[in-house]
Amino acid sequence: MQAKYRWDFTKSEGQDTFNFSREFGLPPALARVLYSRGIATCEQARRFLLPNIKQDLTDPAFFPGIADAVERIWLAITGKEPVMIFGDFDVDGIAAAVILKKALAALGADASVFLPQRSTEGYGFTLKALQRALLDAQPQPTLIITVDCGIGAVAEVAWLREQGIDVIITDHHECAPIQPAAVAVINPHLGAPPGAESICGAGVAFKLAHALIQYAAQEGVQVEKGISGQWVVLAGLASVADVVPLTGENRLFAASAMKLWRNHAGAGLRQLMLRAQTGPAGIPDAYTFGFVLGPRINAAGRMDSAMKAYELLTTEDIDLARGLAAQLEGYNGERRGIQTRILKEAREQCGVASGSCQDAAIVVGGLENSDDPKNGGWHPGVVGIVAAQLSEESGKPAAVIVFNSEGGGRGSVRAGAGYHALLALTSAAETLDGFGGHAQAAGFQLKPGCFEHFKALFCQACAEHSGNSDTAPAITVEAWIEPDELSLEMASQIERLAPFGMANRMPLWAMRGVTIESLRVIGSQGEHMQFVLKMGSKPSVRAVWFRCGNLCNILTKGDVVDLVFELLQSDFRGSNEVELRIVDMALRITS
């Protein structure tokens, strides 16, 4: 059995690692991890290890467009103009809407919030969603502020200007060459201070809120609490859930959100966490944000209306929060059932299930059944998750499409390192009515009757991006380590590098010549494996390998392997001990 990934080892030798060890009490191995991640000075290490929201927050004035936005919003506030905040239906878009709504309310603005319907209006600042927003609005807004969307809405902004409505765009998605003719466009891709170049949509909304508070102070208007701790919690939650790099300002938001959680989370998030967890709810970590709270907030927009999640994040009524949390939990259970069925069908359709998929990318589709998605048909609310799972399993980009009755449809793309989802969609633009997103995640609208043509163009582009489709995807490994280095102290020190996520994953280590003492399949569907591993003369260590149950017939007791893993602390059966989370493994051939 060969390794699934190519193991790339970091080059982390340098004088600064000694300084990091001395200044911050880090083991040399972890000091080298910092150095390998681009942290070259003790001040950078301080910001990484000891982030301080009051000390390290960048000045919003350095974002191009923010001064024009503040000026127009202040005019609306002082003139009592009706303002609409137009958001998105995921965690990032909902959190961004809450942050800006609360900031405007604190300044006395008359602001409403609109979130589009995923199933009927699709993603973004679309004409269809705008028409409903304006139809429902009483009174009609004279200013619309987008959050987490709108960067590609050239035609929509032009249409609104014809209606006499000003628009401010705040977004973080990649920009097209032509920008909307808005009053102001705020997007970190158009300029941002160092460390804030990749903030999420809620982060951009936070920056605008911060700038408004600063401007109000200059105008002699005092806001009682200034920057709210709840805004920080929401920006941190969104930074993790939207899978932006957890470096710089994103790391500052995420780490500060966890510190401020106890006093600033709000009734809704507290109740959602209580509902979701089987044990006592404490301080959340990045896993809780990304895999417990995030999916439940997203489930509202996937299965019904994102406004349910918005209500949850804004209420301070505990009884109402408890009821809304129960609704989101129900939506999430429904989402999981539909997702499992569609994933099974998609794996069979593309050949991943049988190992027969030879294309450079996975492109699958199914007909929507809007009447009863639980019992048949594909649901647009889960295609992004299915695409992510297919991409992770296959190591290839995956595009998943829900067809409408005309043969067109909406799709989502997920792509790993070495690929660029937006560039691949650009190569297939002649088959699309629109698309947008990031390098690793994007959405699109397929023209009727263009599925096969889209598939050919998309796969060709992905083959060119990969350069060599036979090359295994790479993972970055810190170093080969010896069994003596596996200790509870080392596992505890690793936690100082948290929160972990995109661009700051938990360090990976490698070890040679490990013997499998025992192994068994675990998980409700046998999808995972648990091992007891022997490493030289050291006591045996428990390990788990997720989503590898299919290898149970290849590996056996007594096999000697090289492996890549994360080092964790575990309280298995009440005993605090070291545990390994395996990421990759290669079977050694022994005579």
PALUM-681382 format. One record per residue (C-alpha): x, y, z. Coordinates in steps of 0.2 Angstrom, whole numbers, plus 5000, padded with zeros to 4 digits. Layout:
BEGIN
XYZ;...
This chain:
BEGIN
500050005000;500750174994;500550335003;499050434996;500050604997;501750664993;502650705009;503450875008;504550925023;504851095029;506551185029;506451275046;508251295052;508651475058;509351585072;507551645076;506951475082;508151495096;507451665100;505651595100;506151455112;506951575124;505651715123;504051605123;504551445131;504251335116;505051175112;506351185098;505251075087;503751205088;504951355087;505451285070;503551265065;503351455068;504851485057;504251375043;502551465043;503451635039;503551705057;505251775057;505351895072;504851895090;503552025087;502751915074;502851765086;502051875099;500551915088;500351735083;500551655101;499751795111;498451895099;497752045107;496152125099;496452295107;498252305102;498352215085;496852265076;497252355060;496552525056;495052515044;495552675036;496852585026;495452495016;495152584999;493352634998;492952635016;493052825018;491752845004;490652715012;490652795029;490252965022;488752895012;488152795027;488352945039;487253045027;485952915027;486052905046;485853095049;484553115035;483552965042;483552875026;482952695025;484452575023;484452395018;485852275022;485852135008;486751975015;487051795010;486351635017;487951555024;488751585041;489851725034;488451815026;487351805040;488651855053;489152005042;487352065042;487152045060;488752145064;488252285052;486452295058;487052305076;488252445072;487052545062;485752525076;486952585089;487152745078;485252765076;485152715058;483452645051;484152485043;483252325037;484152155033;483752045018;484451875015;484151784998;483251614996;484551484991;483351374982;482451504972;483551654970;485251574970;486851644977;487351834977;486652004973;485451944960;484152034951;482851904956;483251924974;483352114973;481652124965;480952024980;481952134992;481252294985;479452224984;479452175002;480352335009;479352465017;479852605015;480952584999;482852595004;483852744996;485452645001;485852465000;487452395008;487952225003;488952105014;489851955008;489251974990;489052094976;490852114969;490252044952;488552134951;488952254938;487252244929;486252244946;487052394953;486752484937;484952434937;484752504955;485552664951;484152684938;482952664952;483852804962;484552684974;486352704980;487452544983;488952504994;489752344990;490752255004;491352084999;492851975000;492651864985;493851874970;493652024959;493252034940;494252164930;492652274929;491952334946;490152384949;489852574948;489452584967;489652724979;491052624986;491752454985;492652375000;493552214996;495252155003;495752104985;495752284980;496852334995;497052295013;498352325027;499652185030;498852045038;497052085033;497252035015;496151885016;494751925029;493051855026;491451945023;491051965041;492852035043;492452165030;490852205038;491752225055;492952345047;491552455040;490752445058;492352495066;492652645054;490852705057;491152705076;492752795073;491952925062;490552945075;491752985088;492553115077;490853195075;490553205093;489353055094;489752935107;489252755106;489052675123;490052515120;491152555105;491652395096;490552265103;491352095109;489852015100;490452085083;492151995087;491351835091;490351835075;491851885065;492951745072;491551615070;491351665052;493251665049;493351485054;491751425046;492151515029;493751425029;494851585026;496751575031;496851575050;498351695049;498451885052;496851965056;495851815053;496851725067;496551875078;494651875076;494551685079;495651675094;494851835102;493151755098;493551605109;494251715123;492651835122;491451695120;490951675139;490351855140;489851905122;489251755113;487451805114;485951695119;485651615102;487451545100;487451485118;485851395115;486451325098;487951255107;486951175121;485851095108;487251025097;488350955111;488050795121;489250855135;489351015145;489651165134;491251255138;492351375128;492251325109;493751295099;494051295080;493251125078;491651185087;491551335076;491851245059;491051075062;489751105076;489051275075;489451325057;488451175049;486951205060;486851395055;487151355037;485751225038;484451355039;484851435022;485151265015;483451185020;482351335023;482651515026;484351595032;483251725041;482951585055;484851585058;484851775058;483551785071;484551665081;486051775081;485151935085;483951875099;484351895117;482651805122;483251635129;481551555126;481551615108;483351565106;483051385112;481651365100;482651435085;484151325090;482951165090;482351215072;484151235066;484651065074;483150995064;483651075048;485451005051;484750825053;483750845037;485250905028;486350765033;485050635027;484950715010;486750745009;487150555012;485950494999;486650624985;488450584990;488150394987;487250434970;488650554965;490050424969;489250294959;488850414944;490750474943;491550304946;492350354963;491450214972;492150084960;493850174958;493550194939;493550384938;494950424925;494450604922;495550754928;494050814938;492350754944;490850824936;489150754941;487350814941;485550764946;483850824943;483050934957;481450874965;480851034974;479250944980;480050814990;481950824991;482050695005;481450554995;482150594978;483050724967;484550824971;484450974983;485451134979;485751164998;486951024999;487951014983;489351114990;489650995004;489450844992;490750924980;491950954995;491850765000;492050704982;493550824980;494350764997;494050584993;494750584975;496050724976;495250804961;494150964959;492350914960;490851004952;489150954957;487551024948;485751014952;484751024935;483151114933;481751064921;482551154906;484251064907;485251204915;485551214934;486551284948;488251204954;489651214966;491451174964;492751124977;494551104973;496151064983;497951134982;498651154965;496951194957;496051354955;494151334954;493751504947;495051494933;494351324928;492551394927;493251544917;493851414905;492151344903;491251524904;490451494887;489351364895;488851464910;487651604914;488751664928;489951614942;491051674956;491951624972;493751584977;495151474971;494551324981;492651354982;491551434969;489751424962;489051434945;487451444934;487451314920;486651354903;485251234897;485951084887;487751124891;488150994903;489350884892;490151034885;490451104902;491150944908;492450934894;493051114896;493051104915;494050934915;495251004902;495651154912;495851054928;497050944919;498051094914;498051164931;498751004939;500150994926;500250804928;498750714933;499850564939;500650674953;500050644970;499350794980;500650854993;500450875012;501750975022;502650885036;503650965049;504950835052;505350655056;505250625074;505750485086;504550395098;505350475113;504650645107;502850585108;502350655125;500850745134;501950895136;502250905117;500450885114;500051015126;501251135119;500551105101;498951185107;499751345109;499751365090;497851355090;496651395083;497051275068;496251295051;496651345034;498451395032;498751355050;498351175051;498951065066;500751015063;501050855054;502450735060;503150585052;503850425060;504650275052;504550085056;502950085066;502149915069;500249885069;499849785085;497949785082;496649875071;494849875069;493449965059;492450095068;491050225064;489250185061;489550135043;491350065045;492150225038;493550245050;494950135058;495650135075;497450065079;498650015093;500350055087;502049995093;503550115092;505150035097;505350005116;504050145120;502250095127;500950065113;499950215107;498150225101;497850305084;496350345073;496250365054;494650445048;493850395031;494950255028;493850105032;494050045014;495849995019;495349865032;495649725020;497349785015;498149815032;498349685045;499149655062;501049645062;501249765047;502649885048;502250065041;502850235040;501550365044;501150545045;500050605059;499450745071;499950725089;498450755102;497950735120;496550615123;495550575139;495050405133;494150315147;494650445159;496450425156;497450575149;498650505136;499450535119;498450495103;498850505085;497750565071;498350475056;498350575040;499350455028;500250295029;501450195018;501650005020;503449945022;503949795012;504849675024;505749515019;
